[in-house]
Amino acid sequence: SVCAEMFVRALAALLLLAAMANAQILGGFTAKKVDDVPSHIYDAVRTAAFEAESNKLLNVCSYHTQVVAGVNHAVTYAVSGSCTDGELARVVIYEKLGGAGLEVGEIVAIKAES
């Protein structure tokens, strides 16, 4: 019937809107909470940042993800001082599909956003 068909179309439209609301922007980085950095990514950044001092705590200032053929994890952290007035650095770690490994990118110094 026409009523059932309209109901199915309306339900499909609502499901599409809900999916779009939860989706990441394709091709772009999506901001996440700094507490959402997965432990294996945190450990990889900490090891890359401090090398010999890998037991040192990392002060994460921002965290973004980008879905590609895997996931890029962009982590900005304070090298010294605080996130607002200290020396900051950013590294992107590429996580291969299915957890098949990590590739640590170049660590880049950046300016604090005040």
C-alpha positions in Angstrom: 0.0 0.0 0.0 1.0 3.6 -0.4 1.0 4.2 3.4 3.5 1.3 3.9 5.7 2.5 1.1 5.8 6.1 2.6 6.6 4.6 6.0 9.5 2.6 4.6 10.9 5.6 2.8 10.6 7.8 5.9 12.4 5.2 8.0 15.2 4.8 5.4 15.6 8.6 5.4 15.9 8.7 9.2 18.4 5.9 9.2 20.5 7.7 6.6 20.4 10.9 8.6 21.4 9.1 11.8 24.4 7.4 10.0 25.5 10.7 8.5 25.4 12.3 12.0 27.8 9.7 13.4 30.1 9.5 10.3 33.5 11.1 10.1 34.2 13.6 7.4 35.7 11.6 4.6 39.2 12.8 3.7 39.4 15.2 6.7 40.6 14.9 10.2 38.0 14.6 13.0 38.7 16.1 16.4 38.6 13.6 19.3 39.0 14.0 23.1 42.6 13.7 24.2 41.5 11.0 26.6 40.4 8.9 23.5 43.9 8.3 22.3 44.2 4.5 22.2 46.9 3.1 24.4 48.9 1.5 21.6 48.9 4.9 19.7 49.9 6.8 23.0 52.7 4.3 23.5 54.0 4.7 19.9 53.9 8.5 20.2 55.6 8.5 23.6 58.4 6.2 22.3 58.9 8.3 19.2 58.9 11.5 21.2 61.2 10.5 24.1 63.1 7.6 22.6 65.4 6.6 25.6 63.0 8.2 28.1 60.0 6.2 26.9 58.7 5.8 30.5 58.2 9.6 30.6 54.5 10.7 30.6 53.2 12.4 27.4 51.1 15.6 27.8 48.6 15.2 24.9 47.2 18.6 23.7 45.0 17.4 20.9 44.0 14.3 19.1 42.5 13.9 15.6 41.7 10.9 13.4 41.4 10.5 9.7 39.9 7.4 8.1 41.8 6.4 5.0 42.8 2.8 4.0 43.4 2.4 7.7 43.4 5.3 10.3 45.7 8.3 10.6 46.1 9.3 14.3 47.4 12.9 14.6 48.6 13.6 18.1 49.8 17.0 19.3 51.7 17.0 22.5 53.7 19.4 24.7 57.5 18.9 24.4 58.0 21.4 27.3 55.7 23.7 29.2 51.9 23.5 28.8 49.6 23.0 25.8 48.8 26.8 25.7 52.3 28.3 26.1 54.8 25.6 25.7 56.8 24.0 22.9 54.5 21.7 21.0 55.1 18.9 18.4 52.8 16.9 16.2 53.1 13.4 14.8 50.8 11.4 12.6 50.8 7.6 13.1 49.2 5.5 10.4 47.5 2.4 11.6 47.1 -0.2 8.9 43.8 -1.9 8.3 43.0 -4.7 10.7 45.7 -3.7 13.1 48.4 -4.9 10.7 51.0 -2.5 12.1 51.8 1.2 12.7 53.9 3.6 10.7 55.2 6.6 12.7 55.5 9.8 10.7 57.9 12.7 11.1 57.6 14.7 14.4 57.0 18.3 13.5 57.3 21.3 15.8 54.3 23.6 15.9 53.2 26.8 17.6 50.8 26.7 20.6 47.3 27.9 19.9 46.5 30.5 22.5 
